[in-house]
Every structure is written in structure tokens, then in C-alpha cells.
């Protein structure tokens, strides 16, 4: 039973890597800044969902882990908005 759990955890990480790689490929092939921003936003939301799923499966999900994943996603979204000049400070 324990071996099946390890294999399923490896599959979870493969899903994460494939999903983020797919988002990166789409990002590279998109020219409009707003579309790039939407791709990053969707990828960040899926990252949070994946983190919740993974930690729920391993029975380690708590509010601090959820907060950490959410803050990382928010930081990525904010930095992408600044980098793509969706928002400007000056």
C-alpha cells in the first residue's frame, strides 16, 4: 500500500511539471501582454489548487500551507503584471 502512495505522489509532481511546462510553452507563443498575464494567472491558480490537492492527499494541509501557496501565487501574478506593464507604479 505504501508503494502505491509513493507512485501516486510522483504522478502528482509529474502533473505539476507538465502543467507548468504547458503554461510556459503557451506563454512563449503568445504575443499580447494581457493574454500572457491571463496565462500566468491561470497557472498560478492551478498551482494553488495543486498544492491544496497534494497536501490534502498527504494529510498535511493546514491554513499556513494554504497561505504560503496563495502568497507565492499572488507574488507571481503581481510580478508578472509589473513585468508585462499591466500595472505601473511610475
PDB file of N, CA, C and O in Angstrom, chain B, residues numbered from 101:
ATOM      1  N   UNK B 101       0.828  -1.203   0.000  1.00  0.00           N
ATOM      2  CA  UNK B 101       0.000   0.000   0.000  1.00  0.00           C
ATOM      3  C   UNK B 101       0.865   1.257   0.000  1.00  0.00           C
ATOM      4  O   UNK B 101       0.540   2.244  -0.660  1.00  0.00           O
ATOM      5  N   UNK B 102       1.965   1.214   0.743  1.00  0.00           N
ATOM      6  CA  UNK B 102       2.815   2.392   0.837  1.00  0.00           C
ATOM      7  C   UNK B 102       3.469   2.710  -0.507  1.00  0.00           C
ATOM      8  O   UNK B 102       3.642   3.879  -0.852  1.00  0.00           O
ATOM      9  N   UNK B 103       3.833   1.676  -1.266  1.00  0.00           N
ATOM     10  CA  UNK B 103       4.456   1.886  -2.570  1.00  0.00           C
ATOM     11  C   UNK B 103       3.489   2.584  -3.529  1.00  0.00           C
ATOM     12  O   UNK B 103       3.904   3.440  -4.311  1.00  0.00           O
ATOM     13  N   UNK B 104       2.213   2.227  -3.473  1.00  0.00           N
ATOM     14  CA  UNK B 104       1.220   2.883  -4.326  1.00  0.00           C
ATOM     15  C   UNK B 104       1.119   4.364  -3.990  1.00  0.00           C
ATOM     16  O   UNK B 104       0.952   5.192  -4.885  1.00  0.00           O
ATOM     17  N   UNK B 105       1.218   4.706  -2.708  1.00  0.00           N
ATOM     18  CA  UNK B 105       1.167   6.111  -2.313  1.00  0.00           C
ATOM     19  C   UNK B 105       2.352   6.874  -2.880  1.00  0.00           C
ATOM     20  O   UNK B 105       2.190   8.001  -3.347  1.00  0.00           O
ATOM     21  N   UNK B 106       3.554   6.276  -2.848  1.00  0.00           N
ATOM     22  CA  UNK B 106       4.740   6.934  -3.394  1.00  0.00           C
ATOM     23  C   UNK B 106       4.591   7.157  -4.891  1.00  0.00           C
ATOM     24  O   UNK B 106       4.923   8.224  -5.407  1.00  0.00           O
ATOM     25  N   UNK B 107       4.090   6.147  -5.577  1.00  0.00           N
ATOM     26  CA  UNK B 107       3.895   6.270  -7.022  1.00  0.00           C
ATOM     27  C   UNK B 107       2.877   7.360  -7.323  1.00  0.00           C
ATOM     28  O   UNK B 107       3.062   8.135  -8.261  1.00  0.00           O
ATOM     29  N   UNK B 108       1.805   7.432  -6.542  1.00  0.00           N
ATOM     30  CA  UNK B 108       0.799   8.466  -6.769  1.00  0.00           C
ATOM     31  C   UNK B 108       1.369   9.854  -6.492  1.00  0.00           C
ATOM     32  O   UNK B 108       1.017  10.807  -7.188  1.00  0.00           O
ATOM     33  N   UNK B 109       2.242   9.992  -5.491  1.00  0.00           N
ATOM     34  CA  UNK B 109       2.878  11.287  -5.231  1.00  0.00           C
ATOM     35  C   UNK B 109       3.791  11.685  -6.384  1.00  0.00           C
ATOM     36  O   UNK B 109       3.843  12.858  -6.754  1.00  0.00           O
ATOM     37  N   UNK B 110       4.507  10.728  -6.953  1.00  0.00           N
ATOM     38  CA  UNK B 110       5.348  11.018  -8.117  1.00  0.00           C
ATOM     39  C   UNK B 110       4.480  11.471  -9.282  1.00  0.00           C
ATOM     40  O   UNK B 110       4.838  12.408  -9.997  1.00  0.00           O
ATOM     41  N   UNK B 111       3.347  10.817  -9.477  1.00  0.00           N
ATOM     42  CA  UNK B 111       2.418  11.211 -10.536  1.00  0.00           C
ATOM     43  C   UNK B 111       1.913  12.630 -10.297  1.00  0.00           C
ATOM     44  O   UNK B 111       1.749  13.393 -11.250  1.00  0.00           O
ATOM     45  N   UNK B 112       1.664  12.995  -9.043  1.00  0.00           N
ATOM     46  CA  UNK B 112       1.227  14.358  -8.734  1.00  0.00           C
ATOM     47  C   UNK B 112       2.276  15.376  -9.172  1.00  0.00           C
ATOM     48  O   UNK B 112       1.932  16.400  -9.763  1.00  0.00           O
ATOM     49  N   UNK B 113       3.542  15.110  -8.893  1.00  0.00           N
ATOM     50  CA  UNK B 113       4.600  16.036  -9.286  1.00  0.00           C
ATOM     51  C   UNK B 113       4.775  16.079 -10.801  1.00  0.00           C
ATOM     52  O   UNK B 113       5.080  17.133 -11.360  1.00  0.00           O
ATOM     53  N   UNK B 114       4.586  14.955 -11.462  1.00  0.00           N
ATOM     54  CA  UNK B 114       4.643  14.945 -12.925  1.00  0.00           C
ATOM     55  C   UNK B 114       3.523  15.803 -13.495  1.00  0.00           C
ATOM     56  O   UNK B 114       3.735  16.534 -14.463  1.00  0.00           O
ATOM     57  N   UNK B 115       2.336  15.724 -12.906  1.00  0.00           N
ATOM     58  CA  UNK B 115       1.215  16.564 -13.346  1.00  0.00           C
ATOM     59  C   UNK B 115       1.559  18.038 -13.172  1.00  0.00           C
ATOM     60  O   UNK B 115       1.276  18.847 -14.056  1.00  0.00           O
ATOM     61  N   UNK B 116       2.168  18.399 -12.041  1.00  0.00           N
ATOM     62  CA  UNK B 116       2.562  19.791 -11.812  1.00  0.00           C
ATOM     63  C   UNK B 116       3.577  20.248 -12.854  1.00  0.00           C
ATOM     64  O   UNK B 116       3.425  21.322 -13.436  1.00  0.00           O
ATOM     65  N   UNK B 117       4.603  19.448 -13.091  1.00  0.00           N
ATOM     66  CA  UNK B 117       5.642  19.814 -14.056  1.00  0.00           C
ATOM     67  C   UNK B 117       5.064  19.946 -15.458  1.00  0.00           C
ATOM     68  O   UNK B 117       5.381  20.898 -16.172  1.00  0.00           O
ATOM     69  N   UNK B 118       4.226  19.009 -15.856  1.00  0.00           N
ATOM     70  CA  UNK B 118       3.616  19.078 -17.187  1.00  0.00           C
ATOM     71  C   UNK B 118       2.703  20.291 -17.325  1.00  0.00           C
ATOM     72  O   UNK B 118       2.709  20.960 -18.359  1.00  0.00           O
ATOM     73  N   UNK B 119       1.921  20.577 -16.291  1.00  0.00           N
ATOM     74  CA  UNK B 119       1.022  21.730 -16.339  1.00  0.00           C
ATOM     75  C   UNK B 119       1.768  23.049 -16.444  1.00  0.00           C
ATOM     76  O   UNK B 119       1.404  23.910 -17.245  1.00  0.00           O
ATOM     77  N   UNK B 120       2.814  23.212 -15.636  1.00  0.00           N
ATOM     78  CA  UNK B 120       3.593  24.451 -15.692  1.00  0.00           C
ATOM     79  C   UNK B 120       4.395  24.546 -16.987  1.00  0.00           C
ATOM     80  O   UNK B 120       4.582  25.640 -17.520  1.00  0.00           O
ATOM     81  N   UNK B 121       4.867  23.418 -17.495  1.00  0.00           N
ATOM     82  CA  UNK B 121       5.579  23.423 -18.781  1.00  0.00           C
ATOM     83  C   UNK B 121       4.637  23.808 -19.915  1.00  0.00           C
ATOM     84  O   UNK B 121       5.006  24.574 -20.804  1.00  0.00           O
ATOM     85  N   UNK B 122       3.427  23.276 -19.879  1.00  0.00           N
ATOM     86  CA  UNK B 122       2.426  23.620 -20.885  1.00  0.00           C
ATOM     87  C   UNK B 122       2.121  25.118 -20.842  1.00  0.00           C
ATOM     88  O   UNK B 122       2.019  25.765 -21.885  1.00  0.00           O
ATOM     89  N   UNK B 123       1.975  25.665 -19.636  1.00  0.00           N
ATOM     90  CA  UNK B 123       1.723  27.104 -19.493  1.00  0.00           C
ATOM     91  C   UNK B 123       2.900  27.913 -20.030  1.00  0.00           C
ATOM     92  O   UNK B 123       2.697  28.948 -20.665  1.00  0.00           O
ATOM     93  N   UNK B 124       4.128  27.455 -19.783  1.00  0.00           N
ATOM     94  CA  UNK B 124       5.309  28.167 -20.273  1.00  0.00           C
ATOM     95  C   UNK B 124       5.375  28.154 -21.798  1.00  0.00           C
ATOM     96  O   UNK B 124       5.741  29.156 -22.412  1.00  0.00           O
ATOM     97  N   UNK B 125       5.027  27.032 -22.407  1.00  0.00           N
ATOM     98  CA  UNK B 125       5.035  26.947 -23.872  1.00  0.00           C
ATOM     99  C   UNK B 125       3.980  27.870 -24.464  1.00  0.00           C
ATOM    100  O   UNK B 125       4.250  28.582 -25.431  1.00  0.00           O
ATOM    101  N   UNK B 126       2.792  27.863 -23.897  1.00  0.00           N
ATOM    102  CA  UNK B 126       1.738  28.767 -24.383  1.00  0.00           C
ATOM    103  C   UNK B 126       2.165  30.220 -24.187  1.00  0.00           C
ATOM    104  O   UNK B 126       1.936  31.059 -25.059  1.00  0.00           O
ATOM    105  N   UNK B 127       2.781  30.519 -23.046  1.00  0.00           N
ATOM    106  CA  UNK B 127       3.251  31.876 -22.763  1.00  0.00           C
ATOM    107  C   UNK B 127       4.243  32.333 -23.832  1.00  0.00           C
ATOM    108  O   UNK B 127       4.155  33.462 -24.315  1.00  0.00           O
ATOM    109  N   UNK B 128       5.180  31.469 -24.202  1.00  0.00           N
ATOM    110  CA  UNK B 128       6.195  31.825 -25.194  1.00  0.00           C
ATOM    111  C   UNK B 128       5.598  32.060 -26.577  1.00  0.00           C
ATOM    112  O   UNK B 128       6.142  32.836 -27.361  1.00  0.00           O
ATOM    113  N   UNK B 129       4.506  31.409 -26.877  1.00  0.00           N
ATOM    114  CA  UNK B 129       3.892  31.527 -28.197  1.00  0.00           C
ATOM    115  C   UNK B 129       2.773  32.557 -28.252  1.00  0.00           C
ATOM    116  O   UNK B 129       2.039  32.618 -29.238  1.00  0.00           O
ATOM    117  N   UNK B 130       2.635  33.357 -27.219  1.00  0.00           N
ATOM    118  CA  UNK B 130       1.602  34.389 -27.161  1.00  0.00           C
ATOM    119  C   UNK B 130       2.272  35.754 -27.173  1.00  0.00           C
ATOM    120  O   UNK B 130       3.279  35.961 -26.495  1.00  0.00           O
ATOM    121  N   UNK B 131       1.721  36.679 -27.936  1.00  0.00           N
ATOM    122  CA  UNK B 131       2.340  37.993 -28.081  1.00  0.00           C
ATOM    123  C   UNK B 131       1.697  39.075 -27.216  1.00  0.00           C
ATOM    124  O   UNK B 131       2.402  39.938 -26.692  1.00  0.00           O
ATOM    125  N   UNK B 132       0.391  39.046 -27.058  1.00  0.00           N
ATOM    126  CA  UNK B 132      -0.295  40.103 -26.327  1.00  0.00           C
ATOM    127  C   UNK B 132      -0.029  40.005 -24.828  1.00  0.00           C
ATOM    128  O   UNK B 132      -0.088  38.924 -24.241  1.00  0.00           O
ATOM    129  N   UNK B 133       0.265  41.153 -24.221  1.00  0.00           N
ATOM    130  CA  UNK B 133       0.579  41.176 -22.793  1.00  0.00           C
ATOM    131  C   UNK B 133      -0.586  40.704 -21.936  1.00  0.00           C
ATOM    132  O   UNK B 133      -0.381  39.991 -20.954  1.00  0.00           O
ATOM    133  N   UNK B 134      -1.800  41.091 -22.292  1.00  0.00           N
ATOM    134  CA  UNK B 134      -2.948  40.709 -21.475  1.00  0.00           C
ATOM    135  C   UNK B 134      -3.169  39.197 -21.529  1.00  0.00           C
ATOM    136  O   UNK B 134      -3.549  38.588 -20.529  1.00  0.00           O
ATOM    137  N   UNK B 135      -2.933  38.592 -22.696  1.00  0.00           N
ATOM    138  CA  UNK B 135      -3.062  37.136 -22.800  1.00  0.00           C
ATOM    139  C   UNK B 135      -1.975  36.433 -21.996  1.00  0.00           C
ATOM    140  O   UNK B 135      -2.227  35.413 -21.355  1.00  0.00           O
ATOM    141  N   UNK B 136      -0.767  36.985 -22.032  1.00  0.00           N
ATOM    142  CA  UNK B 136       0.318  36.417 -21.227  1.00  0.00           C
ATOM    143  C   UNK B 136      -0.013  36.515 -19.738  1.00  0.00           C
ATOM    144  O   UNK B 136       0.236  35.585 -18.971  1.00  0.00           O
ATOM    145  N   UNK B 137      -0.576  37.650 -19.346  1.00  0.00           N
ATOM    146  CA  UNK B 137      -0.956  37.832 -17.948  1.00  0.00           C
ATOM    147  C   UNK B 137      -2.029  36.820 -17.538  1.00  0.00           C
ATOM    148  O   UNK B 137      -1.972  36.264 -16.441  1.00  0.00           O
ATOM    149  N   UNK B 138      -2.996  36.585 -18.411  1.00  0.00           N
ATOM    150  CA  UNK B 138      -4.050  35.607 -18.114  1.00  0.00           C
ATOM    151  C   UNK B 138      -3.489  34.189 -17.996  1.00  0.00           C
ATOM    152  O   UNK B 138      -3.928  33.415 -17.147  1.00  0.00           O
ATOM    153  N   UNK B 139      -2.527  33.853 -18.842  1.00  0.00           N
ATOM    154  CA  UNK B 139      -1.891  32.534 -18.768  1.00  0.00           C
ATOM    155  C   UNK B 139      -1.190  32.367 -17.431  1.00  0.00           C
ATOM    156  O   UNK B 139      -1.314  31.324 -16.788  1.00  0.00           O
ATOM    157  N   UNK B 140      -0.453  33.388 -17.007  1.00  0.00           N
ATOM    158  CA  UNK B 140       0.252  33.318 -15.724  1.00  0.00           C
ATOM    159  C   UNK B 140      -0.739  33.249 -14.568  1.00  0.00           C
ATOM    160  O   UNK B 140      -0.523  32.508 -13.609  1.00  0.00           O
ATOM    161  N   UNK B 141      -1.819  34.013 -14.652  1.00  0.00           N
ATOM    162  CA  UNK B 141      -2.828  33.996 -13.592  1.00  0.00           C
ATOM    163  C   UNK B 141      -3.476  32.616 -13.469  1.00  0.00           C
ATOM    164  O   UNK B 141      -3.634  32.100 -12.362  1.00  0.00           O
ATOM    165  N   UNK B 142      -3.845  32.027 -14.588  1.00  0.00           N
ATOM    166  CA  UNK B 142      -4.449  30.690 -14.562  1.00  0.00           C
ATOM    167  C   UNK B 142      -3.446  29.667 -14.026  1.00  0.00           C
ATOM    168  O   UNK B 142      -3.811  28.796 -13.236  1.00  0.00           O
ATOM    169  N   UNK B 143      -2.190  29.768 -14.451  1.00  0.00           N
ATOM    170  CA  UNK B 143      -1.163  28.840 -13.963  1.00  0.00           C
ATOM    171  C   UNK B 143      -0.964  28.992 -12.458  1.00  0.00           C
ATOM    172  O   UNK B 143      -0.779  27.999 -11.755  1.00  0.00           O
ATOM    173  N   UNK B 144      -0.999  30.225 -11.960  1.00  0.00           N
ATOM    174  CA  UNK B 144      -0.833  30.458 -10.523  1.00  0.00           C
ATOM    175  C   UNK B 144      -2.012  29.888  -9.736  1.00  0.00           C
ATOM    176  O   UNK B 144      -1.824  29.309  -8.666  1.00  0.00           O
ATOM    177  N   UNK B 145      -3.216  30.049 -10.260  1.00  0.00           N
ATOM    178  CA  UNK B 145      -4.394  29.490  -9.589  1.00  0.00           C
ATOM    179  C   UNK B 145      -4.334  27.962  -9.586  1.00  0.00           C
ATOM    180  O   UNK B 145      -4.664  27.326  -8.585  1.00  0.00           O
ATOM    181  N   UNK B 146      -3.915  27.382 -10.700  1.00  0.00           N
ATOM    182  CA  UNK B 146      -3.772  25.928 -10.757  1.00  0.00           C
ATOM    183  C   UNK B 146      -2.664  25.442  -9.823  1.00  0.00           C
ATOM    184  O   UNK B 146      -2.756  24.344  -9.275  1.00  0.00           O
ATOM    185  N   UNK B 147      -1.619  26.250  -9.639  1.00  0.00           N
ATOM    186  CA  UNK B 147      -0.544  25.917  -8.698  1.00  0.00           C
ATOM    187  C   UNK B 147      -1.092  25.848  -7.271  1.00  0.00           C
ATOM    188  O   UNK B 147      -0.753  24.935  -6.517  1.00  0.00           O
ATOM    189  N   UNK B 148      -1.931  26.804  -6.905  1.00  0.00           N
ATOM    190  CA  UNK B 148      -2.543  26.786  -5.569  1.00  0.00           C
ATOM    191  C   UNK B 148      -3.453  25.567  -5.430  1.00  0.00           C
ATOM    192  O   UNK B 148      -3.438  24.891  -4.401  1.00  0.00           O
ATOM    193  N   UNK B 149      -4.243  25.287  -6.462  1.00  0.00           N
ATOM    194  CA  UNK B 149      -5.134  24.120  -6.416  1.00  0.00           C
ATOM    195  C   UNK B 149      -4.322  22.830  -6.306  1.00  0.00           C
ATOM    196  O   UNK B 149      -4.681  21.929  -5.548  1.00  0.00           O
ATOM    197  N   UNK B 150      -3.224  22.744  -7.065  1.00  0.00           N
ATOM    198  CA  UNK B 150      -2.373  21.557  -6.985  1.00  0.00           C
ATOM    199  C   UNK B 150      -1.779  21.418  -5.584  1.00  0.00           C
ATOM    200  O   UNK B 150      -1.738  20.316  -5.036  1.00  0.00           O
ATOM    201  N   UNK B 151      -1.321  22.523  -5.003  1.00  0.00           N
ATOM    202  CA  UNK B 151      -0.752  22.478  -3.659  1.00  0.00           C
ATOM    203  C   UNK B 151      -1.761  22.009  -2.629  1.00  0.00           C
ATOM    204  O   UNK B 151      -1.431  21.222  -1.743  1.00  0.00           O
ATOM    205  N   UNK B 152      -2.991  22.492  -2.743  1.00  0.00           N
ATOM    206  CA  UNK B 152      -4.056  22.034  -1.829  1.00  0.00           C
ATOM    207  C   UNK B 152      -4.315  20.547  -2.005  1.00  0.00           C
ATOM    208  O   UNK B 152      -4.420  19.809  -1.025  1.00  0.00           O
ATOM    209  N   UNK B 153      -4.416  20.111  -3.246  1.00  0.00           N
ATOM    210  CA  UNK B 153      -4.667  18.702  -3.533  1.00  0.00           C
ATOM    211  C   UNK B 153      -3.535  17.823  -2.996  1.00  0.00           C
ATOM    212  O   UNK B 153      -3.784  16.806  -2.348  1.00  0.00           O
ATOM    213  N   UNK B 154      -2.293  18.224  -3.271  1.00  0.00           N
ATOM    214  CA  UNK B 154      -1.140  17.431  -2.854  1.00  0.00           C
ATOM    215  C   UNK B 154      -1.063  17.321  -1.332  1.00  0.00           C
ATOM    216  O   UNK B 154      -0.876  16.229  -0.796  1.00  0.00           O
ATOM    217  N   UNK B 155      -1.204  18.433  -0.645  1.00  0.00           N
ATOM    218  CA  UNK B 155      -1.090  18.404   0.812  1.00  0.00           C
ATOM    219  C   UNK B 155      -2.319  17.777   1.471  1.00  0.00           C
ATOM    220  O   UNK B 155      -2.208  17.201   2.553  1.00  0.00           O
ATOM    221  N   UNK B 156      -3.479  17.879   0.842  1.00  0.00           N
ATOM    222  CA  UNK B 156      -4.651  17.172   1.354  1.00  0.00           C
ATOM    223  C   UNK B 156      -4.437  15.663   1.240  1.00  0.00           C
ATOM    224  O   UNK B 156      -4.769  14.904   2.150  1.00  0.00           O
ATOM    225  N   UNK B 157      -3.877  15.246   0.106  1.00  0.00           N
ATOM    226  CA  UNK B 157      -3.630  13.819  -0.106  1.00  0.00           C
ATOM    227  C   UNK B 157      -2.629  13.270   0.910  1.00  0.00           C
ATOM    228  O   UNK B 157      -2.793  12.149   1.393  1.00  0.00           O
ATOM    229  N   UNK B 158      -1.598  14.042   1.238  1.00  0.00           N
ATOM    230  CA  UNK B 158      -0.589  13.589   2.201  1.00  0.00           C
ATOM    231  C   UNK B 158      -0.994  13.904   3.633  1.00  0.00           C
ATOM    232  O   UNK B 158      -0.229  13.668   4.568  1.00  0.00           O
ATOM    233  N   UNK B 159      -2.201  14.439   3.802  1.00  0.00           N
ATOM    234  CA  UNK B 159      -2.768  14.767   5.118  1.00  0.00           C
ATOM    235  C   UNK B 159      -1.922  15.778   5.893  1.00  0.00           C
ATOM    236  O   UNK B 159      -1.780  15.680   7.112  1.00  0.00           O
ATOM    237  N   UNK B 160      -1.364  16.749   5.169  1.00  0.00           N
ATOM    238  CA  UNK B 160      -0.588  17.806   5.808  1.00  0.00           C
ATOM    239  C   UNK B 160      -1.148  19.195   5.506  1.00  0.00           C
ATOM    240  O   UNK B 160      -0.483  20.198   5.764  1.00  0.00           O
ATOM    241  N   UNK B 161      -2.343  19.259   4.971  1.00  0.00           N
ATOM    242  CA  UNK B 161      -2.913  20.551   4.605  1.00  0.00           C
ATOM    243  C   UNK B 161      -3.374  21.290   5.854  1.00  0.00           C
ATOM    244  O   UNK B 161      -4.155  20.768   6.650  1.00  0.00           O
ATOM    245  N   UNK B 162      -2.877  22.515   6.011  1.00  0.00           N
ATOM    246  CA  UNK B 162      -3.361  23.392   7.071  1.00  0.00           C
ATOM    247  C   UNK B 162      -3.392  24.817   6.531  1.00  0.00           C
ATOM    248  O   UNK B 162      -3.026  25.061   5.381  1.00  0.00           O
ATOM    249  N   UNK B 163      -3.826  25.750   7.361  1.00  0.00           N
ATOM    250  CA  UNK B 163      -4.014  27.122   6.883  1.00  0.00           C
ATOM    251  C   UNK B 163      -2.700  27.781   6.499  1.00  0.00           C
ATOM    252  O   UNK B 163      -2.690  28.663   5.640  1.00  0.00           O
ATOM    253  N   UNK B 164      -1.591  27.380   7.110  1.00  0.00           N
ATOM    254  CA  UNK B 164      -0.304  28.015   6.801  1.00  0.00           C
ATOM    255  C   UNK B 164       0.228  27.562   5.443  1.00  0.00           C
ATOM    256  O   UNK B 164       0.814  28.354   4.705  1.00  0.00           O
ATOM    257  N   UNK B 165       0.026  26.312   5.122  1.00  0.00           N
ATOM    258  CA  UNK B 165       0.436  25.821   3.802  1.00  0.00           C
ATOM    259  C   UNK B 165      -0.415  26.473   2.724  1.00  0.00           C
ATOM    260  O   UNK B 165       0.101  26.882   1.684  1.00  0.00           O
ATOM    261  N   UNK B 166      -1.716  26.571   2.966  1.00  0.00           N
ATOM    262  CA  UNK B 166      -2.601  27.240   2.018  1.00  0.00           C
ATOM    263  C   UNK B 166      -2.208  28.706   1.853  1.00  0.00           C
ATOM    264  O   UNK B 166      -2.218  29.234   0.741  1.00  0.00           O
ATOM    265  N   UNK B 167      -1.864  29.361   2.957  1.00  0.00           N
ATOM    266  CA  UNK B 167      -1.421  30.756   2.902  1.00  0.00           C
ATOM    267  C   UNK B 167      -0.135  30.884   2.100  1.00  0.00           C
ATOM    268  O   UNK B 167       0.008  31.804   1.295  1.00  0.00           O
ATOM    269  N   UNK B 168       0.798  29.969   2.313  1.00  0.00           N
ATOM    270  CA  UNK B 168       2.069  30.019   1.589  1.00  0.00           C
ATOM    271  C   UNK B 168       1.863  29.878   0.082  1.00  0.00           C
ATOM    272  O   UNK B 168       2.401  30.671  -0.691  1.00  0.00           O
ATOM    273  N   UNK B 169       1.098  28.888  -0.338  1.00  0.00           N
ATOM    274  CA  UNK B 169       0.833  28.697  -1.765  1.00  0.00           C
ATOM    275  C   UNK B 169       0.115  29.915  -2.352  1.00  0.00           C
ATOM    276  O   UNK B 169       0.421  30.342  -3.465  1.00  0.00           O
ATOM    277  N   UNK B 170      -0.829  30.468  -1.611  1.00  0.00           N
ATOM    278  CA  UNK B 170      -1.576  31.636  -2.097  1.00  0.00           C
ATOM    279  C   UNK B 170      -0.678  32.857  -2.228  1.00  0.00           C
ATOM    280  O   UNK B 170      -0.785  33.600  -3.204  1.00  0.00           O
ATOM    281  N   UNK B 171       0.205  33.074  -1.262  1.00  0.00           N
ATOM    282  CA  UNK B 171       1.100  34.232  -1.325  1.00  0.00           C
ATOM    283  C   UNK B 171       2.125  34.095  -2.446  1.00  0.00           C
ATOM    284  O   UNK B 171       2.455  35.084  -3.102  1.00  0.00           O
ATOM    285  N   UNK B 172       2.626  32.896  -2.673  1.00  0.00           N
ATOM    286  CA  UNK B 172       3.554  32.687  -3.790  1.00  0.00           C
ATOM    287  C   UNK B 172       2.843  32.970  -5.111  1.00  0.00           C
ATOM    288  O   UNK B 172       3.399  33.633  -5.986  1.00  0.00           O
ATOM    289  N   UNK B 173       1.625  32.474  -5.256  1.00  0.00           N
ATOM    290  CA  UNK B 173       0.857  32.718  -6.479  1.00  0.00           C
ATOM    291  C   UNK B 173       0.562  34.204  -6.650  1.00  0.00           C
ATOM    292  O   UNK B 173       0.657  34.734  -7.757  1.00  0.00           O
ATOM    293  N   UNK B 174       0.208  34.872  -5.567  1.00  0.00           N
ATOM    294  CA  UNK B 174      -0.065  36.306  -5.631  1.00  0.00           C
ATOM    295  C   UNK B 174       1.182  37.089  -6.024  1.00  0.00           C
ATOM    296  O   UNK B 174       1.101  38.035  -6.807  1.00  0.00           O
ATOM    297  N   UNK B 175       2.330  36.701  -5.488  1.00  0.00           N
ATOM    298  CA  UNK B 175       3.590  37.359  -5.838  1.00  0.00           C
ATOM    299  C   UNK B 175       3.914  37.160  -7.316  1.00  0.00           C
ATOM    300  O   UNK B 175       4.343  38.099  -7.987  1.00  0.00           O
ATOM    301  N   UNK B 176       3.715  35.967  -7.821  1.00  0.00           N
ATOM    302  CA  UNK B 176       3.962  35.696  -9.241  1.00  0.00           C
ATOM    303  C   UNK B 176       3.030  36.531 -10.110  1.00  0.00           C
ATOM    304  O   UNK B 176       3.461  37.090 -11.118  1.00  0.00           O
ATOM    305  N   UNK B 177       1.770  36.619  -9.733  1.00  0.00           N
ATOM    306  CA  UNK B 177       0.807  37.413 -10.503  1.00  0.00           C
ATOM    307  C   UNK B 177       1.189  38.889 -10.474  1.00  0.00           C
ATOM    308  O   UNK B 177       1.154  39.559 -11.506  1.00  0.00           O
ATOM    309  N   UNK B 178       1.552  39.397  -9.306  1.00  0.00           N
ATOM    310  CA  UNK B 178       1.941  40.804  -9.191  1.00  0.00           C
ATOM    311  C   UNK B 178       3.194  41.106 -10.004  1.00  0.00           C
ATOM    312  O   UNK B 178       3.236  42.102 -10.725  1.00  0.00           O
ATOM    313  N   UNK B 179       4.206  40.265  -9.898  1.00  0.00           N
ATOM    314  CA  UNK B 179       5.442  40.498 -10.648  1.00  0.00           C
ATOM    315  C   UNK B 179       5.221  40.380 -12.150  1.00  0.00           C
ATOM    316  O   UNK B 179       5.838  41.113 -12.924  1.00  0.00           O
ATOM    317  N   UNK B 180       4.359  39.477 -12.567  1.00  0.00           N
ATOM    318  CA  UNK B 180       4.071  39.378 -13.997  1.00  0.00           C
ATOM    319  C   UNK B 180       3.306  40.602 -14.484  1.00  0.00           C
ATOM    320  O   UNK B 180       3.537  41.075 -15.597  1.00  0.00           O
ATOM    321  N   UNK B 181       2.402  41.117 -13.664  1.00  0.00           N
ATOM    322  CA  UNK B 181       1.667  42.329 -14.046  1.00  0.00           C
ATOM    323  C   UNK B 181       2.620  43.511 -14.179  1.00  0.00           C
ATOM    324  O   UNK B 181       2.474  44.331 -15.085  1.00  0.00           O
ATOM    325  N   UNK B 182       3.584  43.599 -13.287  1.00  0.00           N
ATOM    326  CA  UNK B 182       4.574  44.674 -13.386  1.00  0.00           C
ATOM    327  C   UNK B 182       5.491  44.468 -14.590  1.00  0.00           C
ATOM    328  O   UNK B 182       5.773  45.413 -15.327  1.00  0.00           O
ATOM    329  N   UNK B 183       5.954  43.241 -14.791  1.00  0.00           N
ATOM    330  CA  UNK B 183       6.861  42.949 -15.897  1.00  0.00           C
ATOM    331  C   UNK B 183       6.213  43.115 -17.254  1.00  0.00           C
ATOM    332  O   UNK B 183       6.872  43.531 -18.206  1.00  0.00           O
ATOM    333  N   UNK B 184       4.944  42.799 -17.359  1.00  0.00           N
ATOM    334  CA  UNK B 184       4.221  42.937 -18.622  1.00  0.00           C
ATOM    335  C   UNK B 184       3.598  44.318 -18.773  1.00  0.00           C
ATOM    336  O   UNK B 184       2.905  44.595 -19.752  1.00  0.00           O
ATOM    337  N   UNK B 185       3.849  45.171 -17.803  1.00  0.00           N
ATOM    338  CA  UNK B 185       3.342  46.547 -17.768  1.00  0.00           C
ATOM    339  C   UNK B 185       1.815  46.599 -17.807  1.00  0.00           C
ATOM    340  O   UNK B 185       1.232  47.492 -18.422  1.00  0.00           O
ATOM    341  N   UNK B 186       1.177  45.639 -17.148  1.00  0.00           N
ATOM    342  CA  UNK B 186      -0.275  45.675 -16.975  1.00  0.00           C
ATOM    343  C   UNK B 186      -0.608  46.746 -15.940  1.00  0.00           C
ATOM    344  O   UNK B 186      -1.577  47.491 -16.087  1.00  0.00           O
ATOM    345  N   UNK B 187       0.211  46.808 -14.892  1.00  0.00           N
ATOM    346  CA  UNK B 187       0.108  47.882 -13.902  1.00  0.00           C
ATOM    347  C   UNK B 187       1.457  48.585 -13.828  1.00  0.00           C
ATOM    348  O   UNK B 187       2.497  47.991 -14.109  1.00  0.00           O
ATOM    349  N   UNK B 188       1.425  49.848 -13.450  1.00  0.00           N
ATOM    350  CA  UNK B 188       2.656  50.634 -13.345  1.00  0.00           C
ATOM    351  C   UNK B 188       2.624  51.447 -12.067  1.00  0.00           C
ATOM    352  O   UNK B 188       1.575  51.923 -11.635  1.00  0.00           O
ATOM    353  N   UNK B 189       3.798  51.594 -11.472  1.00  0.00           N
ATOM    354  CA  UNK B 189       3.905  52.450 -10.305  1.00  0.00           C
ATOM    355  C   UNK B 189       4.315  53.860 -10.687  1.00  0.00           C
ATOM    356  O   UNK B 189       3.972  54.822  -9.999  1.00  0.00           O
ATOM    357  N   UNK B 190       5.047  53.982 -11.781  1.00  0.00           N
ATOM    358  CA  UNK B 190       5.528  55.313 -12.198  1.00  0.00           C
ATOM    359  C   UNK B 190       5.185  55.573 -13.635  1.00  0.00           C
ATOM    360  O   UNK B 190       5.506  56.637 -14.163  1.00  0.00           O
TER     361      UNK B 190
END
